[in-house]
Amino acid sequence: MTNASDIETAFDAARHQVRRAVAAGLVNLKGESAREQLEQLEFRLQTERAKAIQRGSVDLDWVQKTIRWTVEWAPESDITILASLGRIARLAPPGFS
């Protein structure tokens, strides 16, 4: 079981990076505004944060799907969001992918 404080910190850091990207007007790989994807990502992070705290662990499947989805639209020039998701992934119990 992961410490609830570690879960809170990792998810809050990821949400901070998402809000930073919204404020900066991040564009997606197509060169279009990424606001819609970022808002969806923040919603997903907020929802999963509550579940992870209640469970006492991060859902590895959720992390993998979220990272794959983010890679589909996030620009290579800004890896901070992916890095913050990686921080969450490190809290997930080991599993098979």
C-alpha distances in whole Angstrom, upper triangle without the diagonal:
4,7,9,12,11,11,14,15,15,16,19,20,21,22,25,26,27,29,30,31,33,35,36,37,35,37,35,37,40,41,40,38,34,34,33,31,29,29,28,25,24,24,22,19,20,19,16,15,15,14,10,10,11,9,6,6,9,12,13,16,17,16,19,21,21,22,25,26,26,28,31,32,31,33,33,35,31,28,26,25,24,22,20,19,18,16,14,14,13,9,9,8,12,14,18,20
4,6,9,7,7,11,12,12,13,16,17,17,19,21,22,23,25,27,28,30,31,33,34,32,34,33,34,37,38,38,35,32,31,31,28,26,27,25,22,22,22,20,17,18,18,15,13,14,13,9,9,11,9,6,5,8,11,13,16,16,15,18,20,20,20,23,25,24,26,29,30,28,31,30,32,28,25,23,22,21,19,17,16,15,13,11,12,10,7,8,9,12,15,19,20
4,5,5,7,9,10,11,13,14,16,17,19,20,22,23,25,26,28,29,31,32,34,32,34,34,35,38,39,38,36,32,32,31,29,27,27,26,23,22,22,20,17,18,18,15,13,13,14,10,9,11,11,7,8,10,14,16,19,18,17,20,23,22,22,25,26,26,28,31,31,29,32,31,32,29,26,23,22,22,20,18,17,17,14,12,14,13,9,11,12,16,19,22,24
4,5,5,6,9,10,11,12,14,16,16,18,20,21,22,24,26,27,28,30,32,30,33,32,34,37,37,36,34,30,29,29,27,25,24,24,21,19,19,18,15,14,15,13,10,10,11,8,6,8,9,6,8,10,14,16,19,17,17,20,22,20,21,25,25,25,27,30,30,28,31,31,32,28,26,23,21,21,20,17,17,17,14,12,15,14,10,12,14,18,20,24,24
4,5,5,6,9,10,10,12,14,15,16,18,20,21,22,24,26,27,28,30,29,32,32,34,37,37,36,33,30,29,29,27,24,24,24,21,19,20,19,15,15,16,15,11,12,14,11,9,12,13,10,11,12,16,18,21,19,18,22,23,21,22,26,26,25,27,30,30,28,30,30,30,27,24,21,20,21,19,16,16,17,13,12,15,14,11,14,16,20,22,26,26
4,5,5,6,9,10,11,12,14,15,17,19,20,21,23,25,26,27,29,27,30,29,31,34,34,34,31,28,27,28,25,23,23,23,20,18,19,18,14,15,16,14,11,13,14,11,9,13,13,10,10,10,14,15,19,17,15,19,21,19,19,23,24,22,24,27,27,25,27,27,27,24,21,18,18,18,16,13,13,13,10,9,12,10,8,11,13,17,19,23,23
4,5,5,6,8,10,11,12,14,16,17,18,20,21,23,24,26,27,26,28,27,29,32,32,32,29,26,25,25,23,20,20,20,17,15,16,14,11,12,13,10,7,9,10,7,7,10,11,8,8,8,11,13,16,14,13,16,18,16,17,20,21,20,22,25,25,23,26,26,27,23,21,18,16,16,15,12,12,12,10,7,10,10,7,10,12,16,18,21,21
4,6,5,6,8,10,10,12,14,15,16,18,20,21,22,24,26,25,27,27,29,32,32,31,28,25,24,24,22,19,19,19,16,14,15,14,11,10,12,11,7,9,11,9,7,11,12,11,11,11,14,16,18,16,15,19,20,17,18,22,22,20,23,26,25,23,26,26,27,23,21,18,16,17,16,12,13,14,11,10,13,13,11,13,16,19,22,25,24
4,6,5,6,9,10,10,12,14,15,16,18,20,21,22,24,23,26,26,28,31,31,30,27,24,23,24,22,19,19,20,17,15,16,16,12,12,15,13,10,12,14,12,11,15,16,13,13,13,16,17,20,18,16,19,21,18,18,22,22,20,22,25,25,22,24,25,24,21,19,15,14,16,14,10,12,13,10,9,13,13,11,14,17,20,22,25,25
4,6,5,6,9,10,11,13,14,15,17,19,20,21,23,21,24,23,25,28,28,28,25,22,22,22,20,17,18,18,14,13,15,14,10,11,14,12,9,12,14,11,11,15,15,13,12,10,13,14,17,15,12,15,17,14,14,18,19,17,19,22,22,19,21,21,22,18,16,13,12,12,11,7,8,9,6,5,9,10,9,11,15,17,19,22,22
4,5,5,6,9,10,11,12,14,15,17,18,20,21,20,22,22,24,27,27,26,23,20,19,19,17,14,15,14,11,10,11,10,6,8,10,9,6,10,11,10,10,14,14,13,12,10,13,14,16,13,11,15,16,13,13,17,17,15,18,20,20,18,21,21,22,18,16,13,11,12,12,8,8,11,8,7,10,12,10,12,16,18,20,22,22
4,5,5,6,9,10,10,12,14,15,16,18,20,19,22,22,25,27,27,26,23,20,18,19,18,14,14,15,12,10,12,12,8,8,12,11,8,11,14,12,12,16,17,16,15,14,16,18,19,16,15,18,19,16,16,20,19,17,20,22,21,19,21,22,22,18,17,13,12,14,13,9,11,13,11,10,14,15,14,16,19,22,24,26,25
4,5,5,6,9,10,11,12,14,15,16,19,17,20,21,23,26,25,25,22,19,18,19,17,14,15,16,13,11,14,14,10,11,15,14,11,14,17,15,15,19,19,18,17,15,17,18,20,17,15,18,19,16,15,19,19,16,18,21,20,17,19,19,19,15,14,10,9,11,10,7,9,11,9,9,13,14,13,16,20,22,24,26,25
4,5,5,6,9,10,11,13,14,15,17,15,18,17,20,23,22,22,19,16,15,16,14,11,12,13,9,8,11,11,8,10,13,12,10,14,16,14,15,19,19,18,16,14,16,16,17,14,12,15,15,12,12,15,15,12,15,17,16,14,16,17,17,13,12,9,6,9,8,5,6,9,8,8,11,13,13,15,19,21,22,24,22
4,5,5,6,9,10,11,12,14,15,15,17,17,20,23,22,21,18,15,13,14,13,9,10,11,8,6,9,10,7,8,11,11,10,13,15,15,15,18,20,19,18,16,17,18,19,16,14,17,17,13,14,17,16,13,16,19,17,15,17,19,19,15,14,11,9,11,12,9,10,13,12,11,14,16,16,18,21,23,25,26,25
4,5,5,6,9,10,11,12,14,14,17,18,21,23,22,21,18,16,14,16,15,11,12,14,11,9,12,13,11,11,15,15,13,16,19,18,18,21,23,22,21,18,20,21,22,19,17,20,20,16,16,20,19,16,18,20,18,16,17,19,18,14,14,10,9,12,12,9,11,14,13,13,17,18,18,20,24,26,27,29,28
4,5,5,6,9,10,10,12,11,14,15,18,20,19,19,16,13,13,15,13,10,12,13,11,9,13,14,11,13,16,16,15,18,20,19,20,23,24,23,22,19,20,21,22,19,16,18,19,15,14,17,16,13,15,17,15,12,14,15,14,10,10,7,6,9,9,7,10,12,12,13,16,17,18,20,24,25,26,28,26
4,5,5,6,9,10,11,10,12,13,16,18,17,16,13,10,9,11,10,6,8,10,8,6,10,11,10,11,14,15,14,17,19,19,20,23,24,23,22,19,20,20,21,17,16,18,17,13,13,16,14,11,14,16,13,11,13,15,14,11,11,9,7,10,11,9,10,14,14,14,16,19,19,20,24,26,27,28,26
4,5,5,6,9,10,10,13,15,18,20,19,17,14,12,10,12,12,8,8,11,10,8,11,13,12,12,16,17,16,18,21,21,21,24,26,25,24,22,23,24,24,21,19,21,21,17,17,20,18,15,18,19,16,14,16,18,17,13,14,12,10,14,15,12,14,17,17,17,20,22,22,23,27,29,30,31,29
4,5,5,6,9,9,13,15,18,20,18,17,14,12,11,14,14,10,12,14,13,11,15,16,15,16,19,20,19,21,24,23,24,27,28,27,26,23,25,25,26,23,21,23,22,19,18,21,19,16,18,19,17,14,14,16,14,11,12,10,10,13,14,12,15,17,17,18,20,22,23,25,28,30,31,32,30
4,5,5,6,5,9,11,14,16,14,13,10,9,8,12,11,8,10,13,11,11,14,16,15,16,19,20,19,22,24,24,25,28,29,28,27,24,25,25,25,22,20,21,20,17,16,18,17,13,15,16,13,10,11,13,12,9,11,9,8,12,13,12,14,17,17,18,20,22,23,25,28,30,31,31,29
4,5,5,6,9,11,15,16,14,13,9,8,6,9,10,7,8,11,11,10,13,15,15,16,19,20,20,22,24,24,26,28,29,29,28,25,26,26,26,23,21,23,21,18,18,20,17,14,17,17,14,12,13,16,15,12,14,13,11,15,17,15,16,20,20,20,22,25,26,27,30,32,32,33,31
4,5,8,11,14,18,19,16,15,11,11,9,13,14,11,11,15,15,13,16,18,18,18,21,23,22,24,27,27,27,30,32,31,30,28,29,29,29,26,24,26,25,21,21,23,21,18,20,21,17,15,16,18,16,14,16,14,14,17,18,17,19,22,22,22,25,27,28,29,33,34,35,36,34
4,6,9,12,15,17,14,13,10,10,10,14,14,11,13,17,16,15,18,20,19,20,24,25,24,27,29,29,30,32,34,33,32,29,30,30,30,27,25,26,25,22,21,23,21,17,19,20,16,14,13,15,13,11,14,13,13,16,17,17,19,21,22,23,25,27,28,30,33,34,35,36,34
4,6,10,13,14,11,10,7,7,7,11,12,10,12,15,15,15,18,20,19,21,23,25,25,27,29,29,30,33,34,34,32,29,30,30,29,26,25,26,24,21,20,22,19,16,18,18,14,12,12,15,13,12,15,14,14,17,19,18,20,22,23,24,26,28,29,30,34,35,36,36,33
4,7,10,11,9,8,6,6,7,11,10,9,12,14,13,14,17,18,18,20,22,23,23,26,28,28,29,32,33,32,30,27,27,27,27,24,22,22,21,18,17,18,16,13,14,14,11,9,8,11,10,9,12,12,11,14,16,16,17,20,21,22,23,26,27,28,31,32,33,33,30
4,7,8,5,5,4,5,8,10,10,10,13,14,14,16,18,19,20,22,24,24,25,28,29,29,31,34,34,34,32,28,28,27,27,24,22,22,21,18,17,18,15,13,13,13,9,8,7,11,10,10,13,14,13,15,17,18,18,21,23,23,24,27,29,29,32,33,33,33,30
4,5,5,6,6,5,9,10,8,10,13,13,13,15,18,18,19,21,23,23,24,27,28,28,30,33,33,33,30,27,26,25,24,22,20,20,18,16,15,14,12,10,10,9,5,5,5,9,10,10,12,14,12,13,17,17,17,19,22,22,22,25,27,27,30,31,30,30,26
4,5,7,9,9,12,13,11,13,16,16,16,18,21,20,21,24,25,25,27,30,30,30,32,35,34,35,32,28,27,26,24,23,21,20,18,17,15,14,12,11,9,8,5,6,5,8,10,11,12,15,14,14,17,19,18,20,23,23,23,26,28,28,31,31,30,29,26
4,5,9,9,13,13,12,14,17,17,18,20,22,22,23,26,27,27,29,32,32,32,35,37,37,37,35,31,30,28,27,25,24,23,21,19,18,17,15,13,13,10,8,9,9,12,13,14,16,19,17,18,21,22,22,23,26,27,26,29,31,31,34,34,33,32,28
4,7,8,12,13,13,14,17,18,18,20,22,23,24,26,28,28,30,32,33,33,35,38,38,38,36,32,31,30,29,27,25,25,23,21,20,19,17,15,14,13,10,10,9,12,12,13,16,18,17,18,21,22,22,24,27,27,28,30,32,32,36,35,35,34,31
4,6,9,10,11,12,14,16,16,18,20,21,22,24,26,27,28,31,32,32,34,36,37,37,35,31,31,30,28,26,25,25,22,20,20,19,17,15,15,13,10,11,10,14,14,15,17,19,17,19,22,22,22,25,27,27,28,31,32,32,35,36,35,35,31
4,5,8,9,9,11,13,14,15,17,19,20,21,23,24,25,28,29,30,32,34,34,35,33,29,29,29,28,25,24,24,22,19,19,19,16,14,15,14,10,11,11,15,14,14,16,17,16,18,21,20,21,23,25,25,26,29,31,31,34,35,35,34,31
4,6,5,6,9,10,10,12,14,15,16,18,20,21,22,25,26,26,28,30,31,31,29,26,25,25,24,21,20,20,18,15,15,16,13,11,12,12,8,8,9,13,13,12,14,14,12,14,17,17,17,20,22,21,23,26,27,27,30,31,31,31,28
4,6,5,6,8,10,10,12,14,15,16,18,20,21,23,24,25,27,29,30,30,29,25,25,26,25,21,21,22,20,16,17,18,15,13,15,14,11,11,13,16,16,14,16,16,13,16,19,18,18,21,22,22,23,26,27,27,31,32,32,32,29
4,5,5,6,9,10,11,12,14,15,17,18,20,22,23,24,26,28,28,30,28,25,24,24,23,20,19,20,18,15,16,17,13,12,15,14,11,12,14,18,18,17,18,18,15,17,20,19,18,21,23,22,23,26,27,27,30,31,31,31,28
4,5,5,6,9,10,10,12,14,15,16,18,20,21,22,24,26,26,27,25,22,21,21,20,16,16,17,14,11,13,13,10,8,11,10,8,9,12,15,16,14,15,15,12,13,17,16,15,18,20,19,20,23,24,23,27,28,27,27,24
4,5,5,6,9,10,10,12,14,15,16,19,20,20,22,24,25,26,24,21,20,21,20,17,16,17,15,12,13,14,11,9,12,12,10,9,12,15,15,13,14,13,10,12,15,13,13,16,18,17,18,22,22,22,26,27,27,28,25
4,5,5,6,9,10,11,12,14,15,17,19,20,21,23,24,25,24,21,21,22,21,17,17,19,17,13,15,17,14,12,15,15,13,13,16,19,19,16,17,16,13,15,18,16,15,19,20,18,20,23,23,23,27,29,29,29,27
4,5,5,6,9,10,11,12,14,16,17,18,20,22,22,24,22,19,18,19,18,14,15,16,14,11,13,14,11,10,14,14,12,13,16,19,20,18,18,17,13,15,18,16,14,18,19,17,19,22,22,21,25,26,26,27,24
4,5,5,6,9,10,10,12,14,15,16,18,20,20,21,19,16,16,16,16,12,12,13,12,8,10,12,9,8,12,13,11,11,14,17,18,15,15,14,10,11,14,12,10,14,15,14,15,18,18,18,22,23,23,24,22
4,5,5,6,9,10,10,13,14,15,16,19,20,20,19,16,17,18,18,14,13,16,15,11,13,15,13,11,15,16,14,14,17,19,20,16,16,14,11,13,15,12,11,15,15,14,16,19,19,19,22,24,25,26,24
4,5,5,6,9,10,11,13,14,16,17,18,20,19,16,16,18,17,13,14,17,15,12,14,16,14,13,17,18,16,16,20,22,23,20,19,18,14,16,18,15,14,18,18,15,17,21,20,19,23,25,25,26,24
4,5,5,6,8,10,11,12,14,16,16,17,16,13,13,14,13,10,10,13,11,8,12,14,11,11,15,16,15,15,19,21,23,20,18,17,13,14,16,14,12,15,16,13,14,18,17,16,19,21,21,23,21
4,5,5,6,9,10,10,12,14,15,15,14,11,12,14,14,10,10,13,12,9,11,14,13,12,16,17,17,16,19,21,22,18,17,15,12,13,14,11,9,13,13,10,12,15,14,14,18,20,21,22,21
4,6,5,7,9,10,11,13,14,15,15,13,14,16,16,13,13,16,16,13,15,18,16,16,19,20,20,19,22,24,25,21,20,18,15,16,17,14,13,16,15,13,15,18,16,17,20,23,23,25,24
4,5,6,7,9,10,11,13,14,14,12,12,15,15,11,13,16,15,12,16,18,16,16,20,21,21,20,24,26,27,24,22,20,17,18,19,16,14,18,17,14,16,19,17,16,19,22,22,24,23
4,5,5,6,8,10,10,12,10,8,8,11,12,8,9,13,12,11,13,16,15,15,19,20,20,20,23,25,26,23,21,19,16,16,17,14,12,15,14,11,12,15,13,12,15,18,18,20,19
4,5,5,6,9,10,10,10,8,10,13,14,11,11,15,15,13,15,18,18,17,20,22,22,21,24,25,26,23,21,19,16,16,17,13,12,14,13,10,12,14,12,12,15,19,20,22,21
4,6,5,6,9,10,11,10,12,15,16,13,14,18,18,16,18,21,20,20,24,25,25,24,28,29,30,26,25,22,19,20,21,17,16,18,17,13,16,18,15,15,17,21,21,24,24
4,5,5,6,8,9,8,9,13,13,11,13,16,16,15,18,20,20,20,23,25,25,25,28,29,31,28,25,23,20,21,21,18,16,18,17,13,15,17,14,13,15,18,19,21,21
4,5,5,6,5,5,7,11,12,10,11,15,15,14,16,19,19,19,22,24,25,24,27,28,29,26,24,22,19,19,19,16,14,15,14,10,12,13,10,10,12,15,16,19,19
4,5,5,7,8,11,14,16,14,14,18,19,18,20,23,23,22,25,27,28,27,30,30,31,28,26,23,21,21,21,17,16,17,15,12,14,15,12,12,14,18,19,22,23
4,6,8,10,12,15,17,15,16,20,20,19,22,24,24,25,27,29,30,29,32,33,34,31,29,26,24,24,24,21,19,21,19,15,17,18,14,14,15,19,20,23,24
4,5,8,9,12,14,13,15,18,19,18,20,23,23,24,26,28,29,29,32,33,34,31,28,26,24,23,23,20,18,19,18,14,15,16,13,11,12,16,17,20,21
4,7,10,13,15,14,15,18,20,19,21,23,24,24,27,29,30,29,32,32,33,30,27,25,23,22,22,19,17,18,16,13,14,14,10,10,11,15,16,20,21
4,6,9,12,11,11,14,16,16,17,20,21,21,23,26,27,26,29,29,31,27,24,23,21,20,19,17,15,15,13,10,10,11,7,6,7,11,13,16,17
4,6,9,8,8,11,13,12,13,16,17,18,20,22,23,22,25,25,27,24,21,20,17,16,16,14,11,12,11,7,8,9,6,5,7,10,12,14,15
4,5,5,6,9,10,11,12,14,16,17,18,20,22,22,25,25,28,25,22,21,18,17,17,15,12,13,13,10,9,11,9,6,8,10,10,12,12
4,5,5,6,9,10,11,12,14,15,17,19,21,20,23,23,26,23,20,20,17,15,16,15,11,11,12,9,7,9,9,5,7,8,7,9,9
4,5,5,6,8,10,11,12,14,16,17,19,20,23,23,26,24,21,21,18,16,17,17,13,13,15,12,10,13,12,9,10,11,9,9,8
4,6,5,6,9,10,11,12,14,16,17,18,21,22,24,22,19,19,16,14,16,14,11,12,14,10,9,13,12,10,12,13,12,13,11
4,6,5,6,9,10,10,12,14,16,16,19,19,21,19,16,16,13,11,12,11,7,8,10,7,6,10,10,8,11,12,12,13,11
4,5,5,6,9,10,11,13,15,15,18,18,21,19,16,17,14,11,13,13,9,10,12,10,8,11,12,10,12,12,11,11,8
4,6,5,6,9,10,11,13,14,17,18,21,19,17,18,14,12,15,15,11,12,15,13,11,15,15,13,15,15,14,13,10
4,5,5,6,9,10,11,12,15,16,19,16,14,15,11,10,12,12,8,10,13,11,10,14,15,13,16,17,16,16,13
4,5,5,6,9,10,10,13,13,16,14,12,12,9,7,10,10,7,8,11,10,9,13,14,13,16,16,16,16,13
4,5,5,7,9,10,13,14,17,15,13,15,12,10,13,14,11,11,15,14,12,16,17,16,18,18,16,16,12
4,5,5,7,9,12,14,17,15,14,15,12,11,14,14,11,13,16,15,14,18,19,18,20,20,19,19,15
4,5,6,6,9,11,13,12,10,12,9,7,11,12,9,12,14,14,14,17,18,18,21,21,21,20,17
4,6,5,8,9,12,11,10,12,10,8,11,13,11,12,15,15,14,17,20,19,22,21,21,20,17
4,6,9,10,14,13,13,15,13,11,15,16,14,16,19,19,18,21,23,22,24,24,23,22,18
4,6,9,12,11,12,14,11,11,15,16,14,16,19,19,19,22,24,23,26,26,26,25,21
4,7,9,7,8,10,8,8,12,13,12,14,17,17,17,20,22,22,25,25,25,25,22
4,5,6,8,10,10,10,13,15,15,16,19,20,20,22,25,25,28,28,28,27,24
4,5,6,10,10,10,12,14,15,15,18,19,19,21,24,24,27,27,27,27,24
4,6,9,11,11,12,15,16,17,19,21,21,23,25,26,29,29,30,30,27
4,6,7,8,9,11,13,14,16,18,18,20,22,24,27,27,28,28,25
4,5,5,6,9,10,10,12,14,15,16,19,20,23,23,24,25,22
4,5,5,6,9,10,11,13,14,15,17,19,23,23,24,25,23
4,5,5,6,9,10,11,12,15,16,17,21,22,23,24,21
4,5,5,6,9,10,10,12,15,15,19,19,20,20,18
4,5,5,6,9,10,11,13,15,18,18,20,21,19
4,5,5,7,9,10,12,13,17,18,20,21,20
4,5,5,6,9,10,11,15,16,17,18,16
4,5,5,6,9,10,13,13,15,16,15
4,5,5,7,9,13,14,16,18,18
4,5,5,7,11,13,14,17,16
4,5,5,9,9,11,13,12
4,6,8,9,12,14,14
4,6,9,12,15,15
4,6,8,12,12
4,6,10,12
4,7,9
4,7
4
